[in-house]
Amino acid sequence: MQVFDLSSEHEESFSNGVNGNIDVAFKKINKSYADFLMWKVENMNVVALTKDQYGTFYDTESYIIYAASPFGEPSGTEAVTRDLRGKPIEYHVHFWLGQNTTPEKSGVAAYKSVELDSILSCCSSQHRETQSNESDRFLSYFKNGYKILKINDNTNDEDEAKLYKVKGKSIPALIQIESVEWDHFRSSDVFILKTTQTIFVWIGRASCIEERRHAAKLSEEMKERLKIPNIIFVDDGYEKTTDGNIQKQFGKYLPLEKRIVLPESGNDKEETDANRGCLRLYKCSDNNGKYRVAEIKSGPLIQADLTSEDVFIIDQDLNGIWVWVGRKVNEREKNEALRNARGFVKKKKYPSNTKVTRVVEGVEPVEFKMLFRLWKTDIPNAKNLKLPMLISKFDAITMEDRLSLAAETQLIDDGSGGITLWRIKDTKIIEISKDRYAHFFSGDCYIVLYSYHTLHEEKHLLYCWIGSDASQEEINITTTKLEEIDEELGQLGFQARIIQGREPAHFLQIFKGKLTIFNGTGTDFDETGKNLKGPSQYLLKVFGSTTYSAKAEQVDFKTSSLDSNSCFILRRGKKYYVWCGNYSTGDQREIAKGFAGKDFELTLEGKEKEDFFNLLGGQMPYKTQMIKNIYDKKPARLFFCKTSPLLQVQEILFFQQSDLLPENVMLLDTDDTLFIWMGKLSTREEQRLSIQGVMHYLQNDPSKRDMNMTVIHIKQGKEPPTFKGFFCKWDSKLWKYYKTFHKLKQEIQMKNTDQDSNNGYIQQKSGYSDFDHYEKYPIPTLREPNDRLPNKVDPLNKELHLSHDDFISLFKMAYEEFEKLPRWKQQEMKKKVGLF
């Protein structure tokens, strides 16, 4: 447990200007309005920017951003100013610091942010943002992208050559580089080189498809705005095999004899992902005039860890620092909270660009609440909130028409479709008869094929259910069989993996609320495994109050298994009892009766006959405390996924359907279900590794999620309404006109004024071979002895780590030709050039 005192000396002062006076620049703010405003620090003052300046930053400057919106709703450059009187509002204040800003400017931005927070009654979330390490919320404000430029003057410098890096998955950032030199290039990056006659788009070998697409679009916008005739695409390692004229133009600014392209970035992102789950909680206090920070716990946090009288710091390592301020803390502590968090960053020796955010009790943003498994919000004006819409019709056509209802209920239809059910026994798959469909056993695995009709077509879903006592061998066989069935049926596009106890609503619906799960395996009561008879004596706990939430699970046959919140079915031979706890509802009781057949004895808690407890081995204590579900339903979250080799994720706040890119595998986390969305252009390898990636994602979730969550694989174009409904607008034709990077590239090249610029070798390349997937190094590096080679170099195949151009310069042929040669000939050539 760490304890340390914080110094009050920081590069940014957070309180110099808070004196009760409102800066004239902030007088435009109306606290009851949704709004989005930006200011820049100039001459030690803040100056309001015009709307057309939003999204353009200069790396020598400091900025302040104000975003006010209804709770849980987006803000940003496209936000409409409107009156929100009577509605709960969340306020966010960001100050953004360019990497070359001055301490004086960053200081003004810091204390003016505190001043702005004071105007908002110290109820805003305050964010310290630094260039190239912006928060997901900051990025969400600029859906069309943002720019970070080098200079801020009025001189006409359009004749100068300029180099820009393109970064960002969902939100593109165009970042100007200080000089046009090879030293800035990495194989994982994409660059735009703007010259007077040509815009060159350099595509790093290991760059991601999103940044390539962003670069194509940004270069086209730049071309039109600056009236530049041509756009040329140049691929990493192929610069010397472009058309001679293009090579000459490009080499004028980036001489090819000086070409140095560093390998792709290291494992920083993977380390950051691994640290997602590392949380430590610190309590802050004044100690004889010193500000003391003491670690009080690590691991998963609960809301009760936070107390209204105190200030706490949540340390998420490189993922950022959160400082939470209780509502009873005085204004001075609220104002100084961010400053003290910065002191904490220094004390821990974290990088200076570590994200720091201050949040206030009662108005915490969703990103903060996600650090906790459960969270209860006292919502202001709760009486104005809409009640959920009641509906009894859940047929497929209704759910396709009302996608938000499908998402809320997680129902695809009313369960009236056709079912084929198989049970896995050893290495065989046995079809189950219809009269035994709803009898499952905890030691077994099952596959369910469900078929239903919409207005225009028949659709199919594949579920696999894994019992909590199933062997790993049977689980593996079930997974294999599931894939085989899917292939035989022409890839249905919907596969759900369900662990016992985590059954989703629609799965329960197809069994009409009668799913019964017994302990053991089906062969315990029937050696053939075909009839799947149940035991003649059992105690079942009944869950749910509707057909889409109901099931019954066998529990230990004793009184201590009872619970006053639930209903139970006791069977002894042919005798059935339905026991109803004091806190069970009428609907629960009606559902419970359905598990007992026609002849049963209804038993109410407290009015049991003596023989009831005798059947269970006598009276014992059991749970009698009322359970209330008072916690917030967590909102759905969308993540970009990349598996290399572990899953890396990046969240997209306030996501929309257009964020689902066909080249990607995406993860939609709805709190109780994980949807893995597989774009049509994503690789088979990424799809194959996605389930391992999901496990890695859950393991590293800071709130320590349930590892047995339902995981559903869906393919682009096969999305069920239960997925579509999480997107505010779903357009079934969206991808009809989708343009891949190569399509965008072709269209851009066709518009070039100089059509000769399209005739280079690089413009004819349609993609990258396996050769391009290897890390590339200079020739002298690869000629070093094996014990001095970089770790990623295969000493037996050094030629794979040459760039295309270096390969041709050494071997006088392309790798594709070399690959076809006999092995002895390859080795002879490698010896000749010093790579054997």
C-alpha positions in Angstrom: 0.0 0.0 0.0 1.5 3.3 -1.1 1.3 6.6 0.9 2.9 9.8 -0.3 2.6 13.6 0.0 2.1 15.7 -3.1 4.0 18.9 -3.9 2.0 22.0 -4.9 4.5 22.9 -7.7 3.2 22.0 -11.2 3.8 23.3 -14.6 0.2 24.4 -14.7 -1.5 26.5 -12.1 -5.2 25.5 -11.6 -6.4 28.3 -9.3 -4.7 31.6 -10.1 -7.7 33.1 -11.8 -10.6 31.9 -9.7 -11.7 35.1 -7.9 -15.4 35.3 -8.4 -15.3 37.3 -11.6 -16.6 35.8 -14.8 -14.3 36.2 -17.8 -16.0 38.1 -20.5 -15.2 35.2 -22.9 -17.5 32.9 -20.8 -20.4 35.3 -20.7 -22.0 33.6 -23.7 -22.6 30.4 -21.7 -26.2 29.6 -20.7 -26.1 26.8 -18.2 -29.6 25.5 -19.1 -28.7 25.1 -22.8 -27.0 22.3 -24.8 -24.0 23.9 -26.4 -20.5 23.4 -27.7 -17.9 26.2 -27.5 -14.2 26.6 -27.9 -11.6 29.2 -26.9 -7.9 29.6 -27.5 -5.3 31.2 -25.1 -3.9 34.4 -26.6 -1.8 36.9 -24.8 -2.7 35.3 -21.4 -6.4 35.6 -22.1 -9.0 33.3 -23.6 -10.5 34.2 -27.0 -13.6 32.6 -28.4 -13.2 30.8 -31.7 -15.7 30.9 -34.5 -17.5 27.7 -35.6 -15.4 27.4 -38.7 -12.3 27.2 -36.5 -13.6 24.3 -34.5 -11.5 21.2 -35.1 -8.3 23.0 -36.1 -5.6 23.1 -33.4 -2.0 24.4 -33.5 0.6 22.5 -31.6 2.1 25.7 -30.1 -1.3 26.7 -28.5 -3.6 25.8 -25.6 -7.4 25.5 -25.9 -10.5 25.2 -23.8 -13.6 23.2 -24.9 -17.0 23.4 -23.3 -19.6 20.7 -24.0 -23.1 20.6 -22.5 -25.6 18.0 -23.4 -28.5 16.0 -22.0 -27.1 13.1 -19.8 -25.8 10.3 -21.9 -26.1 12.1 -25.3 -23.4 13.3 -27.6 -22.0 16.8 -28.1 -19.6 18.3 -30.6 -19.1 20.5 -33.6 -22.4 19.5 -35.1 -24.4 20.0 -31.8 -27.4 22.3 -32.0 -27.7 24.9 -29.3 -31.1 24.4 -27.6 -32.9 24.9 -24.3 -32.8 22.0 -21.9 -34.7 23.5 -19.0 -36.1 20.8 -16.8 -33.7 18.1 -18.1 -30.6 16.8 -16.4 -27.5 18.2 -18.1 -23.9 16.9 -18.1 -21.1 19.4 -18.5 -17.6 18.7 -19.8 -14.7 21.1 -19.7 -11.5 20.1 -21.6 -8.3 22.0 -21.8 -6.1 20.8 -24.7 -2.3 21.4 -24.8 -0.3 21.3 -27.9 3.1 19.5 -27.6 4.9 22.8 -28.2 2.7 25.1 -26.1 4.3 27.2 -23.5 4.0 26.7 -19.7 2.3 30.2 -19.5 -0.4 29.2 -22.0 -1.0 25.8 -20.4 -1.2 27.6 -17.1 -3.9 30.0 -18.3 -5.8 27.1 -19.9 -5.7 25.2 -16.6 -6.9 28.0 -14.3 -9.4 29.3 -16.8 -10.9 25.8 -16.9 -11.3 25.9 -13.1 -12.9 29.3 -13.5 -15.3 27.9 -16.1 -16.1 25.0 -13.8 -16.9 27.5 -11.0 -19.5 29.1 -13.3 -21.0 25.6 -13.6 -21.3 25.3 -9.8 -18.2 22.9 -9.8 -20.4 20.2 -11.5 -18.5 19.7 -14.7 -16.2 16.8 -15.6 -12.7 18.4 -16.2 -10.4 16.8 -18.7 -6.7 17.5 -19.2 -6.0 16.6 -22.9 -2.6 16.4 -24.5 -1.7 16.3 -28.2 -1.8 12.7 -29.7 -3.2 11.3 -26.4 -6.7 12.7 -26.5 -9.6 10.9 -24.7 -12.3 9.0 -26.4 -14.8 11.7 -25.4 -12.7 14.5 -26.9 -12.5 12.5 -30.2 -16.3 12.0 -30.2 -16.7 15.8 -30.6 -15.1 15.8 -34.0 -16.9 13.1 -36.0 -15.5 14.5 -39.3 -12.0 14.6 -37.9 -9.6 17.3 -36.7 -6.3 18.9 -37.6 -3.2 19.7 -35.6 -1.0 22.2 -37.5 2.4 23.7 -36.9 2.1 27.4 -37.4 -0.6 30.0 -36.7 0.1 33.1 -38.9 -1.4 34.8 -41.9 1.6 34.3 -44.3 0.9 32.6 -47.6 2.9 29.4 -47.4 0.9 27.3 -49.8 3.9 27.0 -52.0 5.8 25.1 -49.3 6.0 21.3 -49.2 4.3 20.0 -46.0 4.2 16.6 -44.4 1.2 15.3 -42.5 0.6 12.1 -40.5 -2.9 10.6 -40.6 -4.0 8.9 -37.4 -7.2 7.6 -35.9 -9.6 4.6 -36.3 -13.0 6.1 -36.3 -12.0 9.8 -36.1 -9.3 11.0 -38.4 -6.6 13.3 -37.2 -4.4 15.2 -39.7 -1.2 16.0 -37.9 1.4 18.3 -39.5 5.0 17.2 -39.0 7.7 19.8 -38.4 9.9 18.9 -41.4 9.8 16.8 -44.5 12.3 14.1 -43.7 12.5 10.3 -43.7 13.3 10.3 -39.9 9.5 10.6 -39.2 8.4 7.6 -41.1 7.3 4.3 -39.6 5.9 1.3 -41.4 2.8 1.4 -39.2 1.9 5.0 -40.3 0.3 6.8 -43.2 1.6 10.1 -44.5 0.4 12.8 -46.8 3.1 14.9 -48.5 1.7 18.1 -50.0 3.7 19.7 -52.8 2.7 22.4 -55.3 1.8 20.1 -58.2 1.2 16.7 -56.4 -0.1 15.3 -53.2 1.7 12.0 -52.3 0.0 9.5 -50.0 2.6 7.2 -48.5 1.1 4.0 -47.2 3.0 2.2 -44.5 3.3 -1.6 -44.9 1.8 -2.2 -41.4 -0.7 0.6 -41.4 -4.3 0.0 -40.6 -7.0 0.1 -43.2 -8.9 2.9 -41.4 -6.0 5.3 -41.6 -5.5 4.4 -45.3 -9.1 5.3 -46.1 -8.9 8.5 -44.0 -5.8 9.5 -45.9 -7.5 8.9 -49.3 -10.4 11.1 -48.3 -8.3 13.8 -46.7 -5.9 14.0 -49.7 -8.9 14.5 -52.0 -10.3 17.3 -49.9 -6.8 18.9 -49.8 -6.5 18.6 -53.6 -9.9 20.3 -54.2 -9.3 23.0 -51.6 -5.7 23.9 -52.8 -6.4 23.2 -56.6 -3.5 20.7 -56.8 -3.6 18.6 -60.0 -2.6 15.1 -58.9 -2.6 12.6 -56.1 -0.1 9.8 -56.2 -0.1 6.8 -53.8 3.3 5.4 -52.8 3.7 2.1 -51.0 6.2 1.5 -48.3 9.2 -0.3 -49.7 8.2 0.2 -53.4 9.3 3.8 -53.8 12.1 2.9 -56.2 9.9 0.8 -58.5 7.4 3.6 -59.3 7.4 5.3 -62.6 10.6 7.2 -63.2 8.9 10.6 -63.4 7.0 10.0 -60.2 10.1 8.8 -58.5 11.9 11.9 -59.5 9.1 14.2 -58.1 8.9 12.3 -54.8 12.7 12.0 -54.4 12.9 15.8 -54.7 11.3 16.1 -51.3 12.3 12.8 -49.8 15.5 11.6 -51.4 15.3 7.8 -51.9 19.0 7.3 -51.1 18.3 8.7 -47.6 15.2 6.5 -47.1 14.9 5.2 -43.5 11.6 3.7 -42.4 11.5 2.5 -38.8 9.7 -0.7 -37.9 6.1 -0.4 -36.8 5.5 1.0 -33.3 6.4 -1.3 -30.4 3.9 -3.0 -28.0 2.8 0.2 -26.2 -0.8 -0.3 -27.2 -0.8 -4.0 -26.2 0.7 -3.0 -22.8 -1.9 -0.4 -22.4 -4.7 -2.9 -23.1 -3.1 -5.3 -20.6 -3.3 -2.6 -18.0 -7.0 -1.9 -18.6 -7.8 -4.2 -15.7 -5.2 -2.7 -13.3 -7.1 -0.4 -10.9 -5.9 1.1 -7.6 -7.9 3.4 -5.4 -6.3 6.1 -3.3 -7.9 8.4 -0.7 -6.7 12.0 -0.5 -6.6 14.1 2.7 -4.9 17.1 4.2 -2.3 16.2 6.7 -0.7 19.1 8.6 -0.8 21.3 5.6 0.4 18.6 3.2 -1.8 16.8 0.7 -1.5 13.1 1.4 -2.5 10.3 -0.9 -2.9 6.8 0.5 -3.7 3.6 -1.4 -6.7 1.9 0.2 -7.4 -1.0 -2.2 -6.7 -2.5 -5.6 -8.7 -4.7 -8.0 -12.4 -4.4 -8.7 -14.1 -1.3 -7.2 -17.6 -0.9 -5.8 -19.5 2.4 -5.6 -19.5 2.1 -1.8 -15.7 2.5 -1.8 -16.4 6.2 -2.5 -17.6 8.5 0.3 -19.2 12.0 -0.2 -16.9 13.7 2.3 -13.7 12.7 0.5 -11.6 12.9 -2.6 -10.3 9.7 -4.3 -7.9 9.0 -7.1 -8.4 6.0 -9.3 -5.2 5.0 -11.0 -5.5 3.1 -14.3 -1.8 3.3 -15.1 -1.1 4.6 -18.7 -4.9 4.5 -19.4 -5.3 7.6 -17.3 -6.0 9.0 -13.8 -9.4 9.8 -12.5 -10.0 12.0 -9.5 -13.5 11.7 -7.9 -14.7 14.5 -5.7 -17.5 13.8 -3.1 -20.5 16.2 -3.1 -19.7 17.4 0.5 -16.1 18.4 -0.3 -15.5 22.1 -0.1 -15.1 24.2 -3.3 -11.3 24.8 -2.8 -10.7 21.0 -2.8 -12.9 20.7 -5.9 -10.9 23.4 -7.7 -7.5 21.9 -6.7 -8.5 18.2 -7.4 -7.1 18.2 -11.0 -3.9 19.9 -9.9 -3.4 17.3 -7.2 -4.0 14.6 -9.7 -1.3 16.0 -11.9 1.0 15.9 -8.8 0.1 12.3 -8.5 1.1 11.6 -12.1 4.5 13.2 -11.4 4.9 11.3 -8.1 4.2 8.0 -9.9 6.6 9.0 -12.7 4.0 8.4 -15.4 4.4 10.2 -18.8 3.5 13.8 -18.8 0.8 13.2 -21.4 -1.1 10.8 -19.1 -4.8 11.6 -19.3 -6.2 13.2 -16.1 -10.0 13.7 -15.5 -11.8 15.1 -12.5 -15.4 14.0 -11.9 -17.9 15.1 -9.3 -20.3 12.9 -7.3 -23.7 12.7 -8.8 -22.7 13.8 -12.3 -20.2 11.2 -13.2 -19.8 10.5 -17.0 -20.5 7.0 -18.4 -16.7 6.4 -19.0 -16.2 6.6 -15.2 -19.1 4.5 -14.2 -17.8 1.7 -16.5 -14.9 1.2 -14.1 -17.4 -0.3 -11.7 -19.3 -3.5 -12.1 -22.5 -2.0 -10.6 -23.5 1.7 -10.4 -26.7 3.4 -9.1 -27.5 6.9 -10.3 -29.9 9.2 -8.5 -31.3 10.8 -11.6 -32.6 14.4 -11.2 -36.2 14.9 -12.4 -36.7 11.2 -12.6 -40.5 11.7 -12.7 -40.0 13.1 -16.2 -38.4 10.0 -17.5 -40.4 7.9 -19.9 -41.8 4.6 -18.7 -40.8 1.5 -20.8 -43.4 0.8 -23.5 -45.5 -2.3 -22.7 -46.1 -4.6 -25.7 -47.3 -8.2 -25.9 -46.7 -8.8 -29.6 -43.1 -10.0 -30.3 -43.4 -11.6 -33.8 -40.5 -11.3 -36.2 -42.1 -8.6 -38.3 -42.8 -6.4 -35.3 -39.2 -6.7 -34.0 -37.7 -5.9 -37.5 -39.9 -2.8 -37.5 -39.1 -1.7 -34.0 -35.4 -2.2 -33.6 -35.0 -0.3 -30.3 -37.6 -2.6 -28.8 -35.7 -5.7 -30.1 -32.5 -4.3 -28.5 -34.2 -3.5 -25.2 -35.9 -6.9 -24.9 -33.3 -8.9 -26.8 -36.1 -10.7 -28.6 -35.9 -11.6 -32.3 -39.4 -13.1 -32.5 -42.0 -14.8 -30.3 -40.4 -18.2 -30.4 -42.9 -19.7 -32.7 -40.4 -20.9 -35.3 -39.0 -24.3 -35.9 -36.4 -26.0 -33.6 -33.9 -28.8 -34.3 -32.0 -29.8 -31.1 -28.9 -32.0 -30.9 -27.0 -33.2 -27.8 -23.3 -34.0 -27.9 -22.5 -37.4 -26.6 -18.8 -38.4 -26.6 -17.8 -37.6 -30.2 -21.3 -38.1 -31.6 -24.2 -35.7 -32.2 -27.6 -37.0 -31.3 -30.9 -35.4 -32.3 -33.4 -35.0 -29.5 -37.1 -35.7 -29.9 -39.5 -32.8 -29.7 -41.2 -33.9 -26.4 -37.8 -33.6 -24.7 -36.7 -30.2 -26.2 -36.8 -28.3 -22.9 -34.9 -30.8 -20.8 -31.2 -29.9 -20.5 -28.5 -31.4 -18.2 -25.6 -29.5 -16.7 -23.1 -32.1 -17.7 -24.0 -32.0 -21.4 -23.7 -29.6 -24.4 -26.4 -28.9 -26.9 -26.7 -27.3 -30.4 -30.0 -25.6 -31.3 -30.9 -24.6 -34.9 -33.8 -22.2 -34.8 -35.7 -21.2 -38.0 -38.2 -18.4 -38.4 -39.9 -16.3 -41.1 -39.8 -12.5 -41.6 -41.8 -10.7 -44.1 -39.5 -11.5 -47.0 -37.4 -14.6 -46.1 -36.7 -17.5 -43.8 -33.9 -16.9 -41.4 -31.8 -19.3 -39.2 -29.9 -19.0 -35.9 -27.4 -21.4 -34.4 -27.1 -21.6 -30.6 -24.8 -23.8 -28.6 -25.5 -24.3 -24.9 -22.7 -25.4 -22.6 -23.5 -27.0 -19.3 -21.6 -25.8 -16.3 -20.3 -29.4 -15.6 -19.5 -30.3 -19.2 -16.1 -31.7 -19.9 -13.6 -29.6 -21.9 -13.5 -32.4 -24.5 -17.2 -32.2 -25.1 -17.0 -28.4 -25.2 -14.4 -28.6 -28.0 -16.4 -31.2 -29.9 -19.5 -28.9 -29.6 -17.6 -26.0 -31.1 -16.3 -28.1 -34.0 -19.8 -29.5 -34.7 -21.3 -26.0 -34.6 -18.9 -24.9 -37.3 -19.6 -28.0 -39.4 -23.4 -27.4 -39.2 -22.9 -23.7 -40.1 -20.8 -24.7 -43.1 -23.3 -27.3 -44.3 -26.1 -24.7 -44.0 -24.1 -22.1 -46.1 -22.9 -20.0 -43.2 -26.0 -18.6 -41.4 -24.2 -15.5 -40.0 -25.5 -16.0 -36.4 -23.7 -18.2 -33.9 -24.4 -17.8 -30.1 -22.2 -19.4 -27.4 -24.2 -19.7 -24.2 -22.9 -20.9 -20.8 -25.4 -22.4 -18.4 -27.0 -19.7 -16.2 -26.4 -16.9 -18.7 -29.2 -17.8 -21.2 -30.3 -14.7 -23.2 -34.0 -13.8 -23.6 -34.6 -15.1 -27.1 -33.0 -18.5 -26.3 -35.5 -18.8 -23.4 -38.3 -17.6 -25.6 -37.9 -20.5 -28.1 -38.6 -22.9 -25.2 -41.7 -21.0 -24.3 -40.5 -20.3 -20.8 -40.2 -24.1 -20.0 -36.4 -24.6 -20.1 -35.5 -27.0 -17.3 -31.9 -27.7 -16.3 -31.1 -30.8 -14.3 -27.9 -31.7 -12.6 -25.7 -34.4 -14.2 -25.9 -35.8 -17.7 -28.8 -37.2 -19.7 -27.4 -40.7 -19.5 -27.6 -40.6 -15.7 -31.3 -41.3 -16.1 -31.4 -42.9 -19.5 -28.4 -44.9 -20.8 -29.3 -44.4 -24.5 -29.3 -40.6 -24.1 -32.2 -40.4 -26.5 -35.2 -40.0 -24.2 -33.4 -37.7 -21.6 -35.7 -38.6 -18.7 -35.3 -36.4 -15.7 -34.8 -37.5 -12.1 -37.8 -38.6 -10.1 -36.9 -36.4 -7.1 -35.6 -32.9 -7.3 -35.9 -29.3 -6.2 -36.1 -26.6 -8.9 -35.5 -22.9 -8.5 -37.7 -21.0 -11.0 -36.4 -17.8 -12.5 -38.3 -15.1 -14.4 -41.8 -13.9 -14.8 -42.3 -14.0 -18.6 -41.8 -16.7 -21.3 -38.6 -14.9 -22.4 -37.1 -14.7 -18.9 -38.3 -18.0 -17.4 -36.3 -21.2 -16.7 -35.9 -23.6 -13.9 -32.6 -25.0 -12.5 -32.1 -27.9 -10.2 -30.7 -27.0 -6.7 -29.6 -29.0 -3.7 -32.6 -31.0 -2.3 -32.7 -29.2 1.1 -34.4 -26.4 2.8 -31.4 -24.1 2.8 -31.8 -23.8 -1.0 -35.0 -21.9 -0.7 -35.2 -18.1 -1.2 -38.0 -15.7 -0.2 -37.6 -13.8 -3.5 -38.3 -16.9 -5.7 -40.6 -19.8 -6.4 -39.5 -23.5 -6.3 -40.8 -26.8 -7.6 -40.4 -29.8 -5.3 -40.9 -33.2 -6.8 -41.0 -36.5 -4.9 -42.1 -39.4 -7.2 -45.5 -38.3 -8.6 -46.1 -35.6 -6.0 -45.4 -31.9 -7.0 -45.3 -28.8 -4.8 -45.1 -25.2 -5.9 -43.5 -23.2 -3.1 -43.8 -19.4 -3.4 -41.6 -17.1 -1.4 -43.1 -14.0 0.3 -41.5 -11.6 -2.1 -42.3 -13.5 -5.3 -44.8 -11.8 -7.7 -48.0 -13.1 -9.1 -46.4 -13.4 -12.5 -43.5 -15.5 -11.1 -46.0 -17.8 -9.4 -47.9 -18.3 -12.7 -44.7 -19.2 -14.5 -43.7 -21.6 -11.7 -47.0 -23.5 -12.0 -46.1 -24.2 -15.6 -43.1 -26.4 -14.4 -45.3 -28.5 -12.2 -47.8 -29.9 -14.6 -51.5 -30.1 -13.8 -51.5 -31.8 -10.4 -49.6 -29.9 -7.7 -49.9 -28.5 -4.2 -49.5 -24.7 -3.9 -47.5 -23.8 -0.8 -47.0 -20.3 0.4 -44.0 -19.3 2.5 -44.9 -19.3 6.2 -48.0 -21.6 5.6 -46.1 -24.8 4.8 -47.4 -28.2 6.1 -44.9 -30.1 8.3 -44.4 -32.8 5.7 -43.1 -30.2 3.2 -40.0 -29.6 5.3 -39.7 -33.2 6.2 -39.3 -34.0 2.5 -36.4 -31.6 2.4 -34.7 -33.1 5.4 -36.0 -30.8 8.0 -36.1 -27.0 8.6 -32.9 -25.0 8.0 -32.2 -21.3 7.6 -32.5 -19.9 4.1 -32.4 -16.5 2.3 -35.2 -14.3 3.5 -33.9 -10.8 2.7 -35.7 -8.9 -0.1 -33.5 -8.4 -3.1 -34.0 -5.3 -5.2 -32.3 -4.6 -8.5 -31.6 -0.9 -8.1 -28.5 -0.6 -10.3 -28.3 1.2 -13.6 -28.5 -0.7 -16.9 -25.2 -0.1 -18.6 -25.2 1.4 -22.1 -24.0 -0.6 -25.1 -20.4 0.1 -26.1 -18.7 -0.4 -29.4 -15.0 -1.2 -29.9 -12.6 -1.5 -32.8 -10.8 -4.8 -32.5 -7.4 -5.9 -33.7 -5.8 -9.2 -32.9 -2.0 -9.1 -33.0 -1.6 -11.5 -31.2 -3.8 -10.3 -28.3 -7.0 -8.4 -28.8 -6.5 -4.6 -28.8 -9.6 -2.5 -28.4 -10.5 1.1 -28.9 -13.8 2.4 -27.8 -16.0 4.6 -30.1 -18.2 6.9 -27.9 -21.6 7.7 -29.3 -21.2 5.1 -32.1 -23.2 4.8 -35.2 -23.7 2.2 -38.0 -21.1 3.9 -40.2 -18.5 3.0 -37.6 -18.9 -0.7 -38.6 -16.3 -1.0 -41.4 -16.4 -4.1 -43.6 -12.6 -4.6 -43.2 -13.0 -4.9 -39.4 -14.1 -7.2 -36.6 -16.0 -5.1 -34.1 -17.1 -5.8 -30.6 -20.5 -4.6 -29.3 -20.7 -5.0 -25.5 -24.3 -4.8 -24.2 -23.3 -5.6 -20.6 -24.9 -9.1 -20.6 -24.0 -10.1 -24.2 -21.0 -9.6 -26.4 -21.7 -9.4 -30.1 -18.7 -10.0 -32.4 -19.5 -8.3 -35.7 -17.5 -9.7 -38.6 -17.2 -7.4 -41.6 -17.3 -9.1 -45.1 -13.8 -7.9 -45.8 -12.3 -8.9 -42.5 -9.7 -11.7 -42.6 -10.5 -15.4 -41.7 -7.7 -15.2 -39.2 -9.2 -12.3 -37.3 -12.6 -14.0 -37.3 -11.0 -17.2 -36.0 -9.2 -15.5 -33.2 -12.1 -13.3 -32.2 -13.4 -15.7 -29.4 -9.9 -15.7 -27.8 -9.9 -12.0 -28.1 -13.2 -11.7 -26.3 -11.8 -13.7 -23.4 -8.8 -11.4 -23.3 -11.1 -8.4 -23.3 -13.2 -9.7 -20.4 -10.1 -10.6 -18.4 -8.8 -7.1 -18.7 -12.0 -5.3 -18.0 -11.4 -3.1 -14.9 -14.8 -4.0 -13.5 -13.9 -7.7 -13.5 -16.7 -9.0 -15.7 -18.4 -12.4 -15.7 -16.3 -14.7 -18.0 -19.3 -16.8 -18.8 -21.2 -14.1 -20.8 -23.1 -15.0 -23.9 -21.0 -14.4 -27.0 -22.8 -14.0 -30.4 -20.9 -14.0 -33.7 -22.8 -12.2 -36.5 -21.8 -11.5 -40.0 -22.2 -8.3 -41.9 -25.6 -8.3 -43.7 -27.0 -11.0 -41.3 -27.5 -8.7 -38.3 -30.5 -9.6 -36.1 -32.8 -6.8 -34.8 -31.4 -7.4 -31.3 -28.1 -6.0 -32.7 -29.4 -3.4 -35.0 -31.5 -1.8 -32.3 -28.4 -0.5 -30.5 -27.7 1.8 -33.4 -29.9 5.0 -33.4 -30.5 4.7 -37.2 -30.0 1.5 -39.2 -29.8 1.7 -42.9 -29.9 -1.7 -44.6 -28.5 -0.2 -47.8 -25.5 1.5 -46.1 -22.8 -0.8 -47.4 -24.3 -1.1 -50.9 -22.2 2.0 -51.8 -19.3 1.3 -49.5 -15.9 2.1 -51.1 -12.9 0.1 -50.0 -9.5 1.8 -49.8 -8.5 0.4 -53.2 -11.7 1.6 -54.8 -11.2 5.1 -53.3 -7.6 5.0 -54.6 -8.7 4.0 -58.1 -11.3 6.8 -58.3 -8.9 9.4 -57.1 -6.2 8.4 -59.6 -8.7 8.6 -62.4 -9.3 12.2 -61.6 -5.7 13.2 -61.8 -4.9 15.9 -64.3 -1.7 14.2 -65.4 -2.9 10.7 -66.4 0.7 9.6 -66.8 0.9 9.7 -63.1 -1.2 6.5 -62.9 1.2 4.4 -64.9 3.7 3.6 -62.2 4.2 0.1 -60.8 2.7 1.0 -57.5 -0.6 2.1 -59.0 -1.0 -1.3 -60.5 -0.6 -3.2 -57.2 -3.9 -4.4 -55.9 -2.7 -5.5 -52.5 0.1 -6.9 -50.3 1.6 -10.4 -50.4 2.8 -12.3 -47.3 6.3 -10.9 -48.1 4.9 -7.4 -47.1 3.7 -8.7 -43.7 7.2 -9.1 -42.3 9.1 -6.4 -40.4 11.5 -4.6 -42.7 15.1 -3.6 -41.8 18.0 -2.0 -43.8 20.5 -4.2 -45.6 23.4 -3.5 -43.2 21.3 -4.6 -40.2 20.4 -7.9 -41.9 24.0 -8.6 -42.7 24.9 -8.6 -39.0 25.8 -11.9 -37.2 22.7 -13.8 -36.1 23.3 -13.0 -32.4 23.1 -9.3 -33.2 19.9 -9.4 -35.3 16.7 -7.7 -34.1 14.4 -10.1 -32.3 11.7 -10.1 -35.0 14.2 -11.2 -37.7 14.0 -14.9 -38.8 17.8 -15.7 -39.2 17.0 -18.5 -41.7 14.9 -16.2 -43.9 16.6 -12.8 -43.7 15.5 -12.0 -47.2 11.8 -11.7 -46.0 12.9 -8.7 -43.9 14.1 -6.6 -46.9 11.9 -4.0 -48.4 10.6 -4.7 -52.0 13.1 -2.2 -53.4 16.1 -3.5 -51.4 15.2 -7.0 -52.5 15.2 -6.1 -56.2 18.5 -4.1 -55.8 20.2 -7.2 -54.3 18.6 -10.1 -56.1 17.7 -8.4 -59.4 14.2 -9.9 -59.3 11.0 -9.5 -57.3 10.3 -11.8 -54.3 7.5 -13.5 -56.2 10.0 -14.7 -58.8 12.6 -15.7 -56.1 10.0 -17.7 -54.2 9.5 -20.0 -57.2 13.2 -21.0 -57.4 14.5 -24.3 -56.0 15.7 -24.1 -52.4 19.4 -24.7 -53.4 19.3 -21.9 -55.8 17.7 -19.5 -53.3 20.5 -20.4 -50.7 23.2 -19.8 -53.3 21.8 -16.4 -54.1 21.4 -15.5 -50.4 25.1 -16.4 -49.8 26.2 -14.2 -52.7 24.5 -11.1 -51.3 25.5 -11.8 -47.6 22.1 -12.9 -46.3 22.8 -16.6 -45.6 
